[in-house]
């Protein structure tokens, strides 16, 4: 990746919700030894440069640890302000009024999750509590309720267990409504329920088999019986006028399924995803709740109404090989495996592909109701203002093999704000793909950008550059390299992945009468055609080396010693 591209990603980090994008790099680094050994590469070389070496390898920009910590606190607040995602905001429940009284509910309000485990773990002594973050921004927090939760640690969930690679031992363990002190009934503008879940390396989360008194249906990523009880009673307080609004604050990077969000029995007005944002994230949260900051983050995942609708859910687990150990890990004793039968069809690549194939009436697509499965699509995120997109343009530089995409963004609302914009690509899914087991999603993110702070009525044109190699697809079985398929390609933009796909479908001539859940805007797409090539992108642009299969043994269907074994992968065909 070029430095200019890297700099661009850093500059726009808050366009997408923070923290999640580091996973792939970490996995690669954790397994770098095995990868380099497999490829026969070396990672170190000792060179005698002569003379004495300077033993200071990095010169800090900070004069003290205190200065560094102050800068870190400022950074975590700003990242939260830019990266938190407003998912629901009925009747403009947010922002709250200046100096509003707030009741904080759930043990997680005082036992908040600020960081992950392993190498991302941070000291709790450095964290700014949710109460302090809110009060520093002028809110009045119910002291009695805070004190009750602080004193009753028997209701804290276990956010620290990460010693087992077999299954999570995390607990939710929250108090039921009847167990909470009387200050729960105090008058307030908002009741904020903090919904937390933990997860870290070396520990899978239970989707079944958990303690059903703590996990509903044994699933850690559903509302627990205690959480359901508290939310239902908050609705009663709202109905009798004790509190005006119910806000759910999502304090997790492990998605709790969203089947509860729009149910009348909970009466939730606003849903704000804040992730686990670091030491001073609570200041950023408070600034969003007060309107000092306008949320502009976008989801980096599809949010499901039920995880059971996700094909990954059916393929989740740790399975034991019946024969000899299959890995050199753990001293050559590792015999666990999982087969990624879903292939590329994970998250929005699955939901949007199923949706389009349903609209196109593709053979064997089966029944699929998008709105029943998806609560919030990839790239979704609301603001306290509104934005309109127009003048979408694509310019091709054939000499440099680059496409320049641009779109005009206009603040059509009443307050200033920023807008994160995603740019997408659709490749043709051809008979060649079907014959050679090449899978393609209906839509793929190729880049993103974010506006500066736009005043009401102001506009800004965002421009990104997409390399031609993004159009290529890998052919593992026939060409064993990257191919460029013949057919029509589409670039598109939209408020999220689903919106962008609806725009592409509109460009193809479809509308709500064909089963779409909304009429798209064909003006936000660009169609172009390419001819087939299995040589154009078959060599590395950086080294000139031929690109071909290196990890055939990772696919059981290509493994030389597979015998009678095989795997059936999810396919569009």
Secondary structure as UniProt FT lines:
FT   HELIX           3..11
FT   HELIX           13..15
FT   HELIX           20..22
FT   HELIX           23..30
FT   HELIX           32..38
FT   TURN            39..40
FT   HELIX           65..83
FT   STRAND          85..89
FT   HELIX           90..92
FT   TURN            98..99
FT   STRAND          101..105
FT   HELIX           107..109
FT   HELIX           118..120
FT   HELIX           124..126
FT   HELIX           130..136
FT   TURN            137..138
FT   STRAND          140..141
FT   HELIX           143..151
FT   HELIX           153..155
FT   HELIX           177..179
FT   HELIX           182..185
FT   STRAND          188..196
FT   TURN            201..202
FT   TURN            212..214
FT   HELIX           216..218
FT   TURN            220..221
FT   HELIX           225..239
FT   TURN            240..241
FT   STRAND          243..251
FT   TURN            259..262
FT   TURN            264..266
FT   STRAND          270..273
FT   TURN            279..280
FT   HELIX           281..290
FT   STRAND          303..304
FT   HELIX           307..309
FT   HELIX           311..314
FT   STRAND          319..320
FT   HELIX           329..332
FT   STRAND          336..337
FT   TURN            341..344
FT   HELIX           348..359
FT   TURN            360..361
FT   TURN            363..364
FT   HELIX           370..373
FT   STRAND          374..376
FT   TURN            378..379
FT   STRAND          387..397
FT   TURN            398..401
FT   STRAND          402..411
FT   STRAND          420..426
FT   HELIX           431..435
FT   TURN            436..437
FT   STRAND          444..450
FT   TURN            456..457
FT   STRAND          459..467
FT   HELIX           468..471
FT   STRAND          473..475
FT   TURN            476..479
FT   STRAND          481..484
FT   STRAND          487..494
FT   HELIX           497..507
FT   TURN            508..509
FT   HELIX           512..514
FT   HELIX           522..524
FT   STRAND          525..530
FT   TURN            536..537
FT   TURN            541..543
FT   HELIX           552..554
FT   TURN            556..558
FT   TURN            560..561
FT   TURN            563..564
//
